[in-house]
Amino acid sequence: MFKILVINPGSTSTKIAVYEDEKEVLKEVIPHDISDLKRFRNVVDQYEMRKDTILEFLEKENINLNSISAVVGRGGLLRPVPSGIFKINEKMLDELRTAKYGEHESNLGALIAYRIAEKIGVQALIADPVVVDELEDIARISGHPDFKRKSIFHALNQKAIARKISQKIGKDYKMLNLVIVHLGGGISIGAHKKGRVVDVNNALEGEGPFTPERSGTLPLTGFIDLCYYVYPESDIRKLIKGRGGLVSYLGTNNAKEVVEKIKNGDEYAKKIYSAMAHQIIKWIGKMSAVLNFEVDAIGLTGGLANENEFLIPWIKEKVAFIAPIYVFPGEEEEEALANAALRVLKGQEEALDY
């Protein structure tokens, strides 16, 4: 039996889990006070605090580090890589410490995993980071040669859900065409063609449907006017990610609060929420078209997949004619990371060099 430690840092919390083979034996969301996080200038500066918090929690739970067979962290913003499991090495760590390809809390996953694994002498891994790039060449063309479309999306969860749907259908993932929709604070919608995500919206940098806190694709000329005449650069970036979407219209990024507003007769809230659903539906249609509408299944996942009052029924009503719909509420990230590490430990898959 293999024991695996999983580390998944988020913006205001760190999720950790311990698995014994496929069985989850411990899972915890360790919250971080926003006022505490504000004292750090950069995300990487949170490294020691988060690592120490994890180690203290494991000690409190009587988890013997020397019983751990491997440590796996959520992959961060790295150079574009193929889907797979990667050994954490000094090159990767250096790029994450310097935020060479961008700053994000997930960058801490590999940094913390490596240090803990080094301490106990076991493998340190990441799997399917957000920069997994399997785009077809035609999907990279944006509309102007100065701009190249990037593949940045919820690769870990999308791939995990694609595999689960494949198991339910009873066919190999590499034989299927799927549209996978991650519905969370960020929303990504990918066209999975025979095991490869050949097109997907850049969920981090302002492309796709608007979300609970991101603006999604905006009209360019109006955006240019804001850049030059209204907002400074720092506010523009927050407008795209953090202060866009539902929070900009309704003052909250909490779907439960929006649902309550609608149930209490708030027509404006219903209009905005249905507009978000409308944009998600459009992007499902786009990705289905990429697959020539030869879609074996549509997968809905992420935190918002729990919202069965309005959002999920609205989406199902519009896209059910395309393909059967499978709903997996919540995120599968910790389980997906643990399973990836287990495949390496069992010799079923080889960890790649970064």
N, C-alpha and C positions, 0 to 999 in steps of 0.2 A: 504494500500500500504506500502511495506517495502522498505527502502532505505539502500543500502549495499555499503560499501567502500571496494574496492579491492586493495591489495598491492602486487606487483610482482617485487622484486628486481632482476636485472641482473648485468652482469659484469661491464658495463659502464653506466648504466641507471637504473631508477626505473620507472616501468609502474604502473600507478594508474588509477582506474576507479570508477565511481559511477553509480549504477544501481537503478532504481525504479522498483521493481519486475523484470520482464525480460528485461525491456527497459534500454539501455545504455544512460545515460544523460550526462556523462562526461568521456572522456578518454584522457590521456596525457602520453607521454614518457618524463620523466625528465632526461636530460643528466647530467652526472657527468664527469668533466674534468679529464682526466687520470693523469695529473700532481697533481691534488688535491688528487686523490685516492692513489697515491704512497706514500703520507706522512703517511698513516695508515699502521701499521705493520701487522695487521691481519684484516680479513674481518669484524669481530665483532666490531672492533674499529670504523668502519664507521657508527655504529648504530645511534648515536646522530645526526650526520650530515644529514643522509638520513631522519630520522624522522622529524627533524626540516624543512628540505626542503619540505617534503610532507605537513606538517601543514601550512607552509607559502603559498604554492600553493593553498591549499583548502581555506584559508582565502582570497586570492586574487580573487578566483572564487566565493566568497560569499557562500560557502558551510557551512551551520550551522552544526557543529559536533553533536549538540544535536538532530538533525533530523535523525541521522544515527541509524539504527536498529541492525546492526551487522557489524563487521570488519573481513574480511577473508584475510589471507596471503598465499602466495605460500609456500608449505612445503619444508623443506630442508633435509639435510643428518641426518637422525635419525636411530634408530634401524629398522629392517625390520618390516613392518606392513601390514595388509590386506588392500585392497582397501576400501575407505570410507572417511567420514568426521570426524575430530577429534577436540575435545576441546583443546585449548592451556592451558597447566597447568605448574606448576613450574618445574616438572620433565623434560618436553619437553624443557622449556626455559633454564634450566641448561645444558642440553646436547648440545643445540645449542650454548650457550655462550662459552662453553669449547671446542667446535668442537670435541666432543667425537667420532663421527663417520665420521669425515671429515669436511674440510672447503670448503664452497661454498657460493656464494652471496645469494642464495635462503634461507640460514639459517636466514637471516635478516627478512624474510617475517613474520614469527611468532613473532619474538621479537618486531617488530614495531607494528604489528596488536594488540598484547596484550596490549602494553602500551597505544595506542590510545583508544582501547575498555575499558580499565580500567578507563581511564580519564572520559569517558562519561557514564560508567555503562551499557555496552551492551556485548553481547557474542563475543568472539574472537575464530576464527576457522581456520583450514587449511583443505585441501582436496587433496586426492590422491597425496601424496608427491612422490619424485623420488625413494624412497626406497620401494614402494609397492611391496610385494613379494607374488606371487601366483604360483611360479614355481612348476612343478611336481618334485618329488624327483629325478627321473632319470636325469633331466636337471641340477641338482646341481653338478653332478659328472664331474670333469674337465679332468681327465686323470692322475692325481697324487693326492694321499691322503693329501698332504700338501697344496693343493689349492682347494678351494671350489668356484664354480661359484656363483656370486651374482646377484641379481635382482636390477639393478639401471638403470632407463630409464625414458623417458618422459611420465610418467604414467598419469599425469593430461590431457595432450593433447591427448594421445592415447585413453584414456577412453572416453573423450568427443567426439572424432571423431567416435569411435565405436558406441556410442549411436546415433549419427546423422545418420550413415549408417543404423542402425537398424530401425530408424524411416522411412527412405526412402524405405527400403525393406518392412516395415510393419510387422516386427516380433520382438519379445522380444530379447534383447541383449543376454540373457541367453539361447537362442535357436540356436544361430548362431556360425559358425566358421569364423573368420576374420583374415586377416593379415594386420596389421596397420604399416605404415612406416612414421616415423617422420623425415623429411629432413630439418636439420638446421645446425648450427655450429657443433652440435653433431647429429649423426644419430642413431636412435634406431628402430628395426624391431621386432615386437612382434607377437606371435601366440596366438590369443584370442580364447580359446576353451570354448564355452558355458558360456561366461561371466567372464572367468579367463584367465590371461596372463600366460600360462603354460610354455612358453619359450621365451626368449628375450635376445639380446646381451647386455652386460654391457657397456652402451654407454659412461660412464665416465672414466672407468679404462682400456681402450685400447683393446676393443673387438668389432668385427664387421667390416663393411666397413670403409675405410678411408673417411674423411669428408673435408670440407673446411679448418679445422685447427687441426684435430686429425688424428693420424696415423692409427688407427684401429689395427686389428690383424697383428702382425709382425712375420717374421721367428725367432724362439727363439734362435737358435745358433748364428745368426748374432747379435741379440739384446744383448746376453750375452757378446759377444766380445766388443760391444760399452760400456757396463757397466764397464768392467774391464780395457779396454785399451784406450778409447777415451774420454768419457765425464764424468764429475762429476755428482753426483746424482741429483742435482738441474736441470741441463741441460737435463738429461734423462727424468725427469718428464715433462718438457716443450716440449720435442720432442714428447711425447705421446699426450699431450693435450696443444694446443696453437701454437706449431711450426711444427705440422705434416700435413699430407694431402696436399691439394692444395697449401697452403702457402709455404710448404717446396719445392715443385716442381716449382711453378710458381711465388712465391713472393707475392701472394695476396690470401686472403680468401673470396674475393668478386666475387660471381658467375657472376655478370653482367660484370665485367672486363674480366673474362675468356671468356665469350660469345663473347665479342667484339674482343678479340684476335683471336678466331676461325673464326669469320666473316671476319677478315682482313687477313686470310690465314695462321695463325700460326698453323702448323701441330702438333708441339709438345704439344701445349696447348690442341688441340683436342684429342690427344692420352691420356694425363693425365686425362682429363675430362671424356672421354669415359671409362677409366679404373675405375674411381670412380663409374660411372653408372654400369659397369660390376660387381663390388663388391656388390653394392646395389641389383642388380638382383639376384646374387648368394644367398644372405641372404634371399630374398623373397622366393626363391626356397627352402631353408633350412626350413624356418618356415612353408611353405606349406606342406613340407614332414612331419613335426611334426604333422600336422593335417590330415595326410594320403591323402593329396591332395583333401580332402573334404572341400573346401573353398567356402564360400558363397559370399565373396567380399574381395577386396583388397582396402585399403584406403591409399592415399598419402596426406600428410599434412606437415606443417612447411614452413618456409620461402622459401626454394628451390622449393617447389611445385608451385611457381609462374613462374618458369623458363621453359617456353614452347617452347623455340627455339630448345633445344637439349635434356636436361636431361629427362624431363617428356616423350617426344615422344620416346626416346631410351628405357626407362623402360617399357612403355606401349607396345611397339612392341614385347618385349621379354616375358612378363608375362600375356598378355591379355588372353591367352588360358586357364590360370588357373581359373580365375574367373572375374566377372565384376569389373571394376576399378572406384572408386570414388575419385575425387580430391578436397581437401579442402585447397586452398592456405592460407598461413599464419598460425598463431597459435590461438587456441581457449581458451587460458589459463585464461584470465580475465573473459570471459563469463562463462567458466566452473566453476571458483571459485564462481562467483556471483550466478549461478544456484544452486550450492551445498549449499551455505548459505541460499538461498531462500527455498530450500526443508526442511531445519532444521526449519526455521522460521515458515513455514506453517504446520509443524508437519508431513510432508510426509516421513521424514527420521530422525532417531535419531543420534545425534552426539555421537561419541564413546569416551571413556576415554582413554588417552594415558598412 
